[in-house]
Amino acid sequence: MGPSSRARYGLRALLYLGSQERGRAVPVREIAQKEAVSADYLEHLLHAMKAASLVESVRGASGGFRLAKSPEDIMLKDIFAALGERFSPVWCLKEDEYCPRQGECRSRPLWDKFGVVIDSFLSGTSLADALSE
């Protein structure tokens, strides 16, 4: 199951913030324009990431949002978790989902292993890693 628009746009916003001069607060409208995302939607995502202490807001004429941590300390898994995103290769592995074939499914162990690979990648990849790509 691919990433939702929340995950894609949230990641793009943090990549943009991470590419700016350290400590510079960027107005939502600037990020929205550069990343071709609705400013209202982006502001909603940034507030969710603020609640997770990934970004902070700055008031005033030069206000906006900036990273609350260094890019090395922000993992992709943290970004997606802040946005309520949980990656799973198949729907039946998502938390609180039930599959009537769960006990007899011969492919489930393979999907479980694939899920571990995804989780490992997201947990082991920082925003700094993504910025260096």
N, CA, C and O atoms as a MOPAC input file, in Angstrom:
PM7 MOZYME 1SCF
protein

 N      0.85000 1    -1.16500 1     0.00000 1
 C      0.00000 1     0.00000 1     0.00000 1
 C      0.89500 1     1.22700 1     0.00000 1
 O      1.70800 1     1.41000 1     0.90600 1
 N      0.75000 1     2.05200 1    -0.99600 1
 C      1.60300 1     3.21600 1    -1.14600 1
 C      1.27900 1     4.30600 1    -0.14300 1
 O      0.26700 1     4.25100 1     0.55500 1
 N      2.15100 1     5.29000 1    -0.08500 1
 C      1.93700 1     6.39600 1     0.85900 1
 C      0.74200 1     7.26300 1     0.44800 1
 O      0.46700 1     7.45300 1    -0.73700 1
 N      0.05700 1     7.76900 1     1.44000 1
 C     -1.07700 1     8.66100 1     1.20000 1
 C     -0.56800 1    10.03400 1     0.77800 1
 O      0.62900 1    10.31200 1     0.84700 1
 N     -1.48200 1    10.88000 1     0.34400 1
 C     -1.09500 1    12.25100 1    -0.01100 1
 C     -0.55900 1    12.97300 1     1.22800 1
 O      0.34700 1    13.79900 1     1.11600 1
 N     -1.09900 1    12.67400 1     2.38700 1
 C     -0.58900 1    13.27800 1     3.63200 1
 C      0.89600 1    12.97700 1     3.78500 1
 O      1.69300 1    13.87200 1     4.06500 1
 N      1.26400 1    11.71200 1     3.60200 1
 C      2.66000 1    11.30500 1     3.75500 1
 C      3.53600 1    11.94200 1     2.68000 1
 O      4.61500 1    12.45400 1     2.97800 1
 N      3.08200 1    11.91200 1     1.45200 1
 C      3.88200 1    12.47700 1     0.35200 1
 C      4.07800 1    13.98300 1     0.52200 1
 O      5.19700 1    14.48200 1     0.39700 1
 N      3.00700 1    14.69700 1     0.80400 1
 C      3.10000 1    16.14600 1     0.94200 1
 C      3.84500 1    16.55700 1     2.19900 1
 O      4.60200 1    17.52800 1     2.19200 1
 N      3.63100 1    15.81800 1     3.27700 1
 C      4.35500 1    16.11200 1     4.51300 1
 C      5.84800 1    15.92600 1     4.35100 1
 O      6.63700 1    16.74600 1     4.82000 1
 N      6.23700 1    14.85400 1     3.69200 1
 C      7.65600 1    14.61500 1     3.42900 1
 C      8.22300 1    15.71200 1     2.54100 1
 O      9.31300 1    16.21900 1     2.80300 1
 N      7.49900 1    16.08100 1     1.50000 1
 C      7.97600 1    17.14900 1     0.61400 1
 C      8.16100 1    18.45400 1     1.37800 1
 O      9.13200 1    19.17500 1     1.14600 1
 N      7.24500 1    18.76100 1     2.28000 1
 C      7.35400 1    19.99400 1     3.07600 1
 C      8.60200 1    19.95600 1     3.95400 1
 O      9.33000 1    20.94400 1     4.04000 1
 N      8.85200 1    18.81800 1     4.60700 1
 C     10.02800 1    18.73300 1     5.47400 1
 C     11.31500 1    18.73000 1     4.67000 1
 O     12.32300 1    19.27500 1     5.12100 1
 N     11.30400 1    18.13400 1     3.49500 1
 C     12.49000 1    18.20100 1     2.63400 1
 C     12.77000 1    19.64800 1     2.23200 1
 O     13.92100 1    20.08100 1     2.18300 1
 N     11.70700 1    20.37900 1     1.94900 1
 C     11.89200 1    21.79300 1     1.59700 1
 C     12.45400 1    22.56800 1     2.79300 1
 O     13.40200 1    23.34100 1     2.64600 1
 N     11.86800 1    22.35900 1     3.97200 1
 C     12.37900 1    23.05200 1     5.16400 1
 C     13.82200 1    22.65700 1     5.44600 1
 O     14.63500 1    23.49900 1     5.82900 1
 N     14.14100 1    21.38800 1     5.26100 1
 C     15.49800 1    20.91400 1     5.50700 1
 C     16.51500 1    21.44900 1     4.52800 1
 O     17.71200 1    21.46300 1     4.81700 1
 N     16.05500 1    21.89100 1     3.37000 1
 C     16.97200 1    22.43000 1     2.36100 1
 C     17.24700 1    23.92500 1     2.54600 1
 O     18.07100 1    24.50700 1     1.84000 1
 N     16.55300 1    24.53000 1     3.49400 1
 C     16.71500 1    25.96800 1     3.73700 1
 C     17.86500 1    26.23200 1     4.70400 1
 O     18.34300 1    25.33300 1     5.39500 1
 N     18.28600 1    27.47700 1     4.73100 1
 C     19.31800 1    27.89000 1     5.69200 1
 C     18.85700 1    27.51700 1     7.09500 1
 O     17.70600 1    27.74900 1     7.46500 1
 N     19.75000 1    26.94700 1     7.85600 1
 C     19.44000 1    26.45500 1     9.20200 1
 C     18.77000 1    27.55000 1    10.04000 1
 O     19.29500 1    28.65700 1    10.16400 1
 N     17.62000 1    27.23000 1    10.60700 1
 C     16.91600 1    28.16400 1    11.48200 1
 C     15.97500 1    29.11300 1    10.76700 1
 O     15.22200 1    29.83300 1    11.42300 1
 N     15.99500 1    29.13600 1     9.43000 1
 C     15.11800 1    30.05100 1     8.69600 1
 C     13.68600 1    29.55500 1     8.76600 1
 O     13.39900 1    28.40100 1     8.44700 1
 N     12.79200 1    30.43400 1     9.18400 1
 C     11.36300 1    30.11800 1     9.19800 1
 C     10.81200 1    30.40700 1     7.80700 1
 O     11.04000 1    31.47700 1     7.24300 1
 N     10.09100 1    29.44800 1     7.27300 1
 C      9.57400 1    29.55600 1     5.91000 1
 C      8.05500 1    29.68700 1     5.96200 1
 O      7.38400 1    28.86400 1     6.58500 1
 N      7.50700 1    30.71700 1     5.31100 1
 C      6.04900 1    30.85900 1     5.28900 1
 C      5.37800 1    29.67200 1     4.58300 1
 O      5.91200 1    29.12000 1     3.62200 1
 N      4.21800 1    29.30300 1     5.07600 1
 C      3.47500 1    28.18200 1     4.48700 1
 C      3.23400 1    28.43200 1     3.00600 1
 O      3.35500 1    27.51200 1     2.19600 1
 N      2.90200 1    29.64100 1     2.64800 1
 C      2.61100 1    29.96300 1     1.24200 1
 C      3.81700 1    29.69100 1     0.33400 1
 O      3.65500 1    29.24700 1    -0.80200 1
 N      5.01500 1    29.95800 1     0.83600 1
 C      6.22600 1    29.68900 1     0.04400 1
 C      6.39500 1    28.19000 1    -0.19900 1
 O      6.66200 1    27.75900 1    -1.32100 1
 N      6.23900 1    27.41100 1     0.85700 1
 C      6.36500 1    25.95500 1     0.71700 1
 C      5.29000 1    25.44200 1    -0.23400 1
 O      5.56700 1    24.63300 1    -1.11900 1
 N      4.06600 1    25.91700 1    -0.04400 1
 C      2.94800 1    25.47700 1    -0.87500 1
 C      3.20700 1    25.78300 1    -2.34700 1
 O      2.94600 1    24.95200 1    -3.21800 1
 N      3.71400 1    26.95800 1    -2.61300 1
 C      3.97900 1    27.35000 1    -4.00100 1
 C      5.09900 1    26.49800 1    -4.60000 1
 O      4.96700 1    25.99800 1    -5.71700 1
 N      6.17800 1    26.33500 1    -3.88000 1
 C      7.32900 1    25.56800 1    -4.38800 1
 C      7.00600 1    24.09000 1    -4.55400 1
 O      7.53100 1    23.43700 1    -5.45600 1
 N      6.14900 1    23.56000 1    -3.69300 1
 C      5.83700 1    22.13300 1    -3.71900 1
 C      4.49600 1    21.81700 1    -4.37500 1
 O      4.08200 1    20.65900 1    -4.41800 1
 N      3.81400 1    22.84600 1    -4.88700 1
 C      2.53100 1    22.67700 1    -5.58500 1
 C      1.50900 1    21.91300 1    -4.72800 1
 O      0.90800 1    20.92900 1    -5.15800 1
 N      1.34400 1    22.41200 1    -3.50200 1
 C      0.40500 1    21.81800 1    -2.54000 1
 C     -0.49000 1    22.94100 1    -2.02900 1
 O     -0.03900 1    24.07800 1    -1.88900 1
 N     -1.73700 1    22.63500 1    -1.75200 1
 C     -2.64800 1    23.62000 1    -1.18100 1
 C     -2.08300 1    24.13900 1     0.13900 1
 O     -1.68000 1    23.35000 1     0.99400 1
 N     -2.05000 1    25.44900 1     0.30600 1
 C     -1.52500 1    26.04800 1     1.53700 1
 C     -2.34700 1    25.63300 1     2.75400 1
 O     -1.78400 1    25.38400 1     3.82000 1
 N     -3.65900 1    25.55600 1     2.61200 1
 C     -4.50700 1    25.16000 1     3.74000 1
 C     -4.21200 1    23.72300 1     4.16300 1
 O     -4.10900 1    23.42400 1     5.35300 1
 N     -4.08000 1    22.84400 1     3.18200 1
 C     -3.78800 1    21.43900 1     3.47400 1
 C     -2.40500 1    21.31900 1     4.10300 1
 O     -2.21700 1    20.58200 1     5.07000 1
 N     -1.45400 1    22.03800 1     3.55700 1
 C     -0.08600 1    22.00100 1     4.06000 1
 C     -0.01700 1    22.51400 1     5.49500 1
 O      0.70000 1    21.95300 1     6.32300 1
 N     -0.75200 1    23.56400 1     5.78500 1
 C     -0.75700 1    24.09800 1     7.14700 1
 C     -1.29200 1    23.05800 1     8.13700 1
 O     -0.78200 1    22.92900 1     9.25000 1
 N     -2.30000 1    22.33700 1     7.73000 1
 C     -2.84900 1    21.25900 1     8.57100 1
 C     -1.77100 1    20.20400 1     8.84600 1
 O     -1.61900 1    19.75300 1     9.98200 1
 N     -1.02800 1    19.81500 1     7.81300 1
 C      0.03400 1    18.81800 1     7.97300 1
 C      1.15500 1    19.33700 1     8.86600 1
 O      1.66900 1    18.60600 1     9.71300 1
 N      1.53000 1    20.58700 1     8.67900 1
 C      2.60200 1    21.17200 1     9.48200 1
 C      2.20900 1    21.26400 1    10.95600 1
 O      3.05300 1    21.08800 1    11.83500 1
 N      0.95300 1    21.53400 1    11.22700 1
 C      0.50600 1    21.57600 1    12.62700 1
 C      0.55200 1    20.18100 1    13.25500 1
 O      0.86500 1    20.04100 1    14.43700 1
 N      0.24500 1    19.16300 1    12.47100 1
 C      0.35900 1    17.79000 1    12.98200 1
 C      1.82300 1    17.46700 1    13.28000 1
 O      2.12800 1    16.81000 1    14.27600 1
 N      2.72000 1    17.92900 1    12.42000 1
 C      4.14700 1    17.66900 1    12.64800 1
 C      4.69500 1    18.53700 1    13.77600 1
 O      5.66600 1    18.16400 1    14.43500 1
 N      4.07800 1    19.68700 1    13.99700 1
 C      4.45800 1    20.52100 1    15.13500 1
 C      4.08200 1    19.82400 1    16.43900 1
 O      4.84900 1    19.84400 1    17.40200 1
 N      2.90700 1    19.21300 1    16.46800 1
 C      2.46900 1    18.48400 1    17.66500 1
 C      3.41500 1    17.32400 1    17.98100 1
 O      3.52200 1    16.90500 1    19.13400 1
 N      4.09400 1    16.81100 1    16.96500 1
 C      5.05400 1    15.71500 1    17.15500 1
 C      6.47700 1    16.24100 1    17.35300 1
 O      7.43000 1    15.46200 1    17.36000 1
 N      6.62400 1    17.54900 1    17.51300 1
 C      7.92100 1    18.20500 1    17.74600 1
 C      8.92300 1    18.02000 1    16.60500 1
 O     10.13200 1    17.98000 1    16.83200 1
 N      8.41300 1    17.90800 1    15.38500 1
 C      9.30400 1    17.82400 1    14.21900 1
 C      9.57500 1    19.20600 1    13.62900 1
 O     10.65400 1    19.46500 1    13.09600 1
 N      8.58300 1    20.08600 1    13.73300 1
 C      8.73600 1    21.46600 1    13.26900 1
 C      8.27600 1    22.39300 1    14.37500 1
 O      7.59800 1    21.98300 1    15.31800 1
 N      8.65700 1    23.64000 1    14.23900 1
 C      8.16600 1    24.66600 1    15.15600 1
 C      7.72000 1    25.85400 1    14.33100 1
 O      8.20900 1    26.08900 1    13.22600 1
 N      6.78500 1    26.59600 1    14.89000 1
 C      6.29100 1    27.77100 1    14.18200 1
 C      6.90600 1    29.01500 1    14.78800 1
 O      7.21500 1    29.07600 1    15.97800 1
 N      7.07100 1    30.00100 1    13.92700 1
 C      7.64100 1    31.28400 1    14.33000 1
 C      6.64200 1    32.35700 1    13.91600 1
 O      6.21400 1    32.41200 1    12.76400 1
 N      6.28300 1    33.19300 1    14.85700 1
 C      5.33300 1    34.27700 1    14.56600 1
 C      6.06100 1    35.51100 1    14.06000 1
 O      7.27600 1    35.64900 1    14.20200 1
 N      5.28600 1    36.39500 1    13.47000 1
 C      5.83700 1    37.67500 1    13.06500 1
 C      6.05300 1    37.80000 1    11.56300 1
 O      5.72300 1    36.90600 1    10.78500 1
 N      6.62200 1    38.94600 1    11.18500 1
 C      6.81200 1    39.26800 1     9.77200 1
 C      7.69400 1    38.24300 1     9.06400 1
 O      7.46100 1    37.93600 1     7.89500 1
 N      8.69200 1    37.71600 1     9.74500 1
 C      9.53200 1    36.69000 1     9.12300 1
 C      9.18400 1    35.32300 1     9.66800 1
 O     10.04800 1    34.45900 1     9.81600 1
 N      7.91100 1    35.13600 1     9.96500 1
 C      7.47000 1    33.88900 1    10.56100 1
 C      7.21300 1    32.79400 1     9.55200 1
 O      7.34600 1    32.97800 1     8.34200 1
 N      6.84600 1    31.66600 1    10.08200 1
 C      6.57600 1    30.48800 1     9.26900 1
 C      6.92700 1    29.25900 1    10.07300 1
 O      6.76700 1    29.23100 1    11.29300 1
 N      7.40100 1    28.25300 1     9.38600 1
 C      7.78800 1    27.00900 1    10.03100 1
 C      9.24800 1    26.70300 1     9.75100 1
 O      9.78900 1    27.08100 1     8.71100 1
 N      9.88000 1    26.01300 1    10.69500 1
 C     11.24600 1    25.53800 1    10.52300 1
 C     11.37500 1    24.20100 1    11.24600 1
 O     10.53400 1    23.84400 1    12.07000 1
 N     12.41500 1    23.48800 1    10.93300 1
 C     12.63700 1    22.21300 1    11.59900 1
 C     12.90200 1    22.44700 1    13.07900 1
 O     13.59400 1    23.39700 1    13.44500 1
 N     12.36200 1    21.59700 1    13.92100 1
 C     12.58500 1    21.70000 1    15.36200 1
 C     13.80600 1    20.89200 1    15.79000 1
 O     14.29200 1    21.04400 1    16.91100 1
 N     14.30000 1    20.03600 1    14.90500 1
 C     15.46700 1    19.19500 1    15.17000 1
 C     16.36400 1    19.23700 1    13.93600 1
 O     15.96200 1    19.70500 1    12.87100 1
 N     17.55000 1    18.75400 1    14.09800 1
 C     18.42200 1    18.67200 1    12.92600 1
 C     17.89500 1    17.57100 1    12.01000 1
 O     17.27600 1    16.62300 1    12.49200 1
 N     18.12500 1    17.67400 1    10.70300 1
 C     17.65300 1    16.65800 1     9.76200 1
 C     18.16600 1    15.25100 1    10.09800 1
 O     17.51100 1    14.25900 1     9.77800 1
 N     19.32900 1    15.16600 1    10.73700 1
 C     19.88400 1    13.86200 1    11.12800 1
 C     19.04900 1    13.19300 1    12.22200 1
 O     19.07700 1    11.97100 1    12.36900 1
 N     18.31200 1    13.99400 1    12.98400 1
 C     17.52800 1    13.47600 1    14.10800 1
 C     16.05500 1    13.24400 1    13.77500 1
 O     15.27300 1    12.85400 1    14.64200 1
 N     15.68300 1    13.48100 1    12.53100 1
 C     14.30200 1    13.25400 1    12.10400 1
 C     14.28700 1    12.05100 1    11.16600 1
 O     14.82200 1    12.10100 1    10.05800 1
 N     13.66800 1    10.97700 1    11.62800 1
 C     13.59900 1     9.76600 1    10.81500 1
 C     12.30700 1     9.76800 1     9.99800 1
 O     11.29800 1    10.33900 1    10.41200 1
 N     12.35500 1     9.13000 1     8.84700 1
 C     11.16100 1     9.07000 1     8.00300 1
 C      9.98300 1     8.47600 1     8.76300 1
 O      8.84700 1     8.92400 1     8.60100 1
 N     10.24700 1     7.48200 1     9.58000 1
 C      9.16600 1     6.86200 1    10.35700 1
 C      8.49700 1     7.88100 1    11.27300 1
 O      7.28100 1     7.83800 1    11.46200 1
 N      9.28700 1     8.80500 1    11.84800 1
 C      8.73700 1     9.84300 1    12.72400 1
 C      7.80400 1    10.77500 1    11.95400 1
 O      6.74600 1    11.16400 1    12.44900 1
 N      8.21200 1    11.12400 1    10.74500 1
 C      7.40400 1    12.01900 1     9.90700 1
 C      6.06100 1    11.36100 1     9.61500 1
 O      5.00300 1    11.95900 1     9.81000 1
 N      6.12400 1    10.12300 1     9.14400 1
 C      4.89400 1     9.44100 1     8.75900 1
 C      4.00900 1     9.14000 1     9.96300 1
 O      2.78300 1     9.20500 1     9.86100 1
 N      4.60900 1     8.81500 1    11.08800 1
 C      3.82400 1     8.57100 1    12.30100 1
 C      3.10600 1     9.84200 1    12.73400 1
 O      1.95300 1     9.78500 1    13.16100 1
 N      3.77400 1    10.98500 1    12.62800 1
 C      3.15500 1    12.25800 1    12.99600 1
 C      1.94000 1    12.55900 1    12.13200 1
 O      1.01800 1    13.25400 1    12.56100 1
 N      1.94500 1    12.03700 1    10.92500 1
 C      0.84500 1    12.28000 1     9.99400 1
 C     -0.18300 1    11.15000 1     9.99400 1
 O     -1.09800 1    11.12700 1     9.17100 1
 N     -0.01900 1    10.21500 1    10.92900 1
 C     -0.96900 1     9.12200 1    11.04200 1
 C     -0.82000 1     8.06400 1     9.97300 1
 O     -1.75600 1     7.31000 1     9.70200 1
 N      0.34300 1     8.00300 1     9.37100 1
 C      0.58900 1     7.05700 1     8.27900 1
 C      1.26400 1     5.81200 1     8.82700 1
 O      2.21800 1     5.90400 1     9.60000 1
 N      0.78000 1     4.67500 1     8.43400 1
 C      1.39500 1     3.40900 1     8.81100 1
 C      1.51500 1     2.58000 1     7.54900 1
 O      0.51200 1     2.16800 1     6.96600 1
 N      2.74200 1     2.34000 1     7.13400 1
 C      2.96200 1     1.59400 1     5.89500 1
 C      2.82800 1     0.10500 1     6.12800 1
 O      3.28600 1    -0.43400 1     7.13600 1
 N      2.20200 1    -0.53300 1     5.19000 1
 C      2.02400 1    -1.97300 1     5.24200 1
 C      1.94000 1    -2.46100 1     3.79900 1
 O      1.28200 1    -1.83500 1     2.96900 1
 N      2.60100 1    -3.57100 1     3.49800 1
 C      2.54600 1    -4.05600 1     2.11800 1
 C      1.15800 1    -4.55300 1     1.70800 1
 O      0.83100 1    -4.56200 1     0.52100 1
 N      0.34800 1    -4.96300 1     2.67100 1
 C     -1.02000 1    -5.41200 1     2.39100 1
 C     -1.94300 1    -4.92800 1     3.50700 1
 O     -1.50600 1    -4.72900 1     4.64100 1
 N     -3.20000 1    -4.74300 1     3.18400 1
 C     -4.14300 1    -4.15900 1     4.15300 1
 C     -4.28900 1    -4.98900 1     5.41400 1
 O     -4.52500 1    -4.44100 1     6.49100 1
 N     -4.15200 1    -6.30200 1     5.29800 1
 C     -4.43500 1    -7.15200 1     6.45600 1
 C     -3.37700 1    -7.05000 1     7.55400 1
 O     -3.58400 1    -7.56700 1     8.65100 1
 N     -2.26200 1    -6.40200 1     7.28300 1
 C     -1.24400 1    -6.23600 1     8.31500 1
 C     -1.40100 1    -4.93800 1     9.09000 1
 O     -0.75700 1    -4.73300 1    10.11800 1
 N     -2.25900 1    -4.07000 1     8.59000 1
 C     -2.44300 1    -2.79900 1     9.30000 1
 C     -3.02100 1    -3.04100 1    10.68000 1
 O     -3.80100 1    -3.96700 1    10.90100 1
 N     -2.61800 1    -2.18900 1    11.59400 1
 C     -3.06800 1    -2.30200 1    12.97700 1
 C     -4.59100 1    -2.35100 1    13.05800 1
 O     -5.28600 1    -1.62300 1    12.34900 1
 N     -5.09000 1    -3.20200 1    13.91700 1
 C     -6.52700 1    -3.33700 1    14.17800 1
 C     -7.33900 1    -3.82900 1    12.98300 1
 O     -8.56700 1    -3.74700 1    13.00300 1
 N     -6.68300 1    -4.33300 1    11.95400 1
 C     -7.41200 1    -4.91500 1    10.83000 1
 C     -7.56200 1    -6.41200 1    11.09100 1
 O     -6.70800 1    -7.03600 1    11.72100 1
 N     -8.62700 1    -6.95600 1    10.61100 1
 C     -8.83700 1    -8.38700 1    10.79100 1
 C     -9.08200 1    -9.02200 1     9.42800 1
 O     -9.83900 1    -8.50500 1     8.60600 1
 N     -8.44400 1   -10.12100 1     9.21800 1
 C     -8.64100 1   -10.88600 1     7.99000 1
 C     -9.18200 1   -12.25700 1     8.39700 1
 O     -8.59300 1   -12.92800 1     9.24400 1
 N    -10.28200 1   -12.66900 1     7.80700 1
 C    -10.84100 1   -13.97100 1     8.18300 1
 C     -9.91800 1   -15.15000 1     7.83200 1
 O    -10.10200 1   -16.24900 1     8.35600 1
 N     -8.94600 1   -14.93900 1     6.97000 1
 C     -8.01300 1   -16.00100 1     6.58500 1
 C     -6.71800 1   -15.94400 1     7.38600 1
 O     -5.78000 1   -16.68600 1     7.09500 1
 N     -6.65700 1   -15.09400 1     8.36600 1
 C     -5.42200 1   -14.84200 1     9.10900 1
 C     -4.74000 1   -16.12300 1     9.60400 1
 O     -3.52100 1   -16.24800 1     9.48400 1
 N     -5.48100 1   -17.05300 1    10.14500 1
 C     -4.89900 1   -18.26400 1    10.69200 1
 C     -4.42500 1   -19.26600 1     9.65400 1
 O     -3.56400 1   -20.09600 1     9.94800 1
 N     -4.96100 1   -19.20500 1     8.46600 1
 C     -4.61900 1   -20.18700 1     7.43500 1
 C     -3.89300 1   -19.59000 1     6.23400 1
 O     -3.59100 1   -20.31000 1     5.28200 1
 N     -3.61400 1   -18.32400 1     6.25700 1
 C     -2.99000 1   -17.64100 1     5.11000 1
 C     -1.51000 1   -18.02500 1     5.00300 1
 O     -0.72100 1   -17.75100 1     5.90700 1
 N     -1.15900 1   -18.64600 1     3.91400 1
 C      0.22300 1   -19.09100 1     3.72100 1
 C      1.12600 1   -17.94900 1     3.27000 1
 O      2.34800 1   -18.05200 1     3.37100 1
 N      0.54000 1   -16.86700 1     2.77400 1
 C      1.38200 1   -15.75100 1     2.31700 1
 C      1.65700 1   -14.72800 1     3.41400 1
 O      2.55100 1   -13.89200 1     3.28000 1
 N      0.89700 1   -14.79600 1     4.48800 1
 C      1.06100 1   -13.79800 1     5.55400 1
 C      2.48300 1   -13.71700 1     6.10300 1
 O      2.97000 1   -12.60500 1     6.30700 1
 N      3.18100 1   -14.83100 1     6.35600 1
 C      4.55800 1   -14.71200 1     6.85400 1
 C      5.47900 1   -13.92700 1     5.90500 1
 O      6.38300 1   -13.21900 1     6.34900 1
 N      5.23900 1   -14.06300 1     4.61100 1
 C      6.03900 1   -13.29700 1     3.64500 1
 C      5.73300 1   -11.80900 1     3.75100 1
 O      6.63900 1   -10.97600 1     3.72900 1
 N      4.45000 1   -11.48300 1     3.86700 1
 C      4.06100 1   -10.07900 1     4.01100 1
 C      4.58600 1    -9.50100 1     5.32100 1
 O      4.99200 1    -8.34000 1     5.37800 1
 N      4.57600 1   -10.32100 1     6.37400 1
 C      5.12800 1    -9.87500 1     7.65900 1
 C      6.60400 1    -9.50500 1     7.49800 1
 O      7.03800 1    -8.46500 1     7.99300 1
 N      7.37100 1   -10.34600 1     6.81200 1
 C      8.79400 1   -10.07600 1     6.60000 1
 C      8.99200 1    -8.82200 1     5.75800 1
 O      9.88700 1    -8.02000 1     6.02300 1
 N      8.15800 1    -8.66100 1     4.75000 1
 C      8.24200 1    -7.47100 1     3.90700 1
 C      7.93400 1    -6.22100 1     4.74000 1
 O      8.57400 1    -5.18500 1     4.56400 1
 N      6.96900 1    -6.31900 1     5.63200 1
 C      6.63800 1    -5.20900 1     6.52400 1
 C      7.80500 1    -4.83100 1     7.41800 1
 O      8.02500 1    -3.65100 1     7.69000 1
 N      8.55200 1    -5.82200 1     7.87300 1
 C      9.73300 1    -5.56900 1     8.70700 1
 C     10.79200 1    -4.80400 1     7.90000 1
 O     11.45000 1    -3.90800 1     8.42800 1
 N     10.95000 1    -5.15700 1     6.63500 1
 C     11.91000 1    -4.45900 1     5.76900 1
 C     11.50300 1    -2.99600 1     5.59900 1
 O     12.34100 1    -2.09700 1     5.68400 1
 N     10.23100 1    -2.76800 1     5.36100 1
 C      9.73000 1    -1.39400 1     5.21500 1
 C      9.97600 1    -0.60600 1     6.49800 1
 O     10.48600 1     0.51300 1     6.45900 1
 N      9.61300 1    -1.19200 1     7.62400 1
 C      9.79200 1    -0.52500 1     8.91400 1
 C     11.26700 1    -0.22000 1     9.18100 1
 O     11.60400 1     0.85400 1     9.68000 1
 N     12.12400 1    -1.15000 1     8.85400 1
 C     13.56100 1    -0.95600 1     9.05000 1
 C     14.07800 1     0.19500 1     8.19300 1
 O     14.88000 1     1.00700 1     8.65300 1
 N     13.61800 1     0.26100 1     6.95400 1
 C     14.02800 1     1.34800 1     6.06600 1
 C     13.57800 1     2.70000 1     6.61800 1
 O     14.36600 1     3.64400 1     6.67700 1
 N     12.32500 1     2.78900 1     7.01700 1
 C     11.78600 1     4.05500 1     7.52200 1
 C     12.43000 1     4.45900 1     8.84700 1
 O     12.65300 1     5.64400 1     9.09200 1
 N     12.72700 1     3.48600 1     9.69500 1
 C     13.36100 1     3.76000 1    10.98700 1
 C     14.83300 1     4.11600 1    10.84000 1
 O     15.39100 1     4.82300 1    11.67900 1
 N     15.45800 1     3.63200 1     9.78300 1
 C     16.88900 1     3.83600 1     9.59600 1
 C     17.26100 1     4.91600 1     8.60300 1
 O     18.44300 1     5.12000 1     8.32400 1
 N     16.27000 1     5.61100 1     8.06600 1
 C     16.53500 1     6.66300 1     7.08300 1
 C     16.11500 1     8.01200 1     7.64800 1
 O     14.95400 1     8.21500 1     8.00200 1
 N     17.06300 1     8.92300 1     7.72800 1
 C     16.78700 1    10.24800 1     8.28900 1
 C     16.42800 1    11.23000 1     7.18300 1
 O     16.62300 1    10.96400 1     5.99700 1
 N     15.90400 1    12.36200 1     7.60200 1
 C     15.63600 1    13.44100 1     6.66600 1
 C     16.93600 1    13.87900 1     5.99400 1
 O     16.94100 1    14.22700 1     4.81300 1
 N     18.02700 1    13.86200 1     6.73800 1
 C     19.33500 1    14.20900 1     6.16000 1
 C     19.72400 1    13.23100 1     5.06000 1
 O     20.26300 1    13.63500 1     4.03000 1
 N     19.45200 1    11.94400 1     5.27400 1
 C     19.70500 1    10.94900 1     4.22800 1
 C     18.89800 1    11.26400 1     2.97500 1
 O     19.41900 1    11.21400 1     1.86100 1
 N     17.62500 1    11.58800 1     3.16700 1
 C     16.75400 1    11.90800 1     2.03500 1
 C     17.20800 1    13.17500 1     1.32600 1
 O     17.11600 1    13.26600 1     0.10200 1
 N     17.69600 1    14.15300 1     2.07900 1
 C     18.18300 1    15.39200 1     1.47500 1
 C     19.43500 1    15.18000 1     0.66100 1
 O     19.70600 1    15.94300 1    -0.26500 1
 N     20.21600 1    14.14500 1     0.99000 1
 C     21.46500 1    13.91900 1     0.27000 1
 C     21.26200 1    13.09300 1    -1.00000 1
 O     22.19900 1    12.90500 1    -1.77600 1
 N     20.04600 1    12.60400 1    -1.21000 1
 C     19.75700 1    11.80800 1    -2.41900 1
 C     19.78600 1    12.66500 1    -3.65300 1
 O     19.56600 1    12.16600 1    -4.75700 1

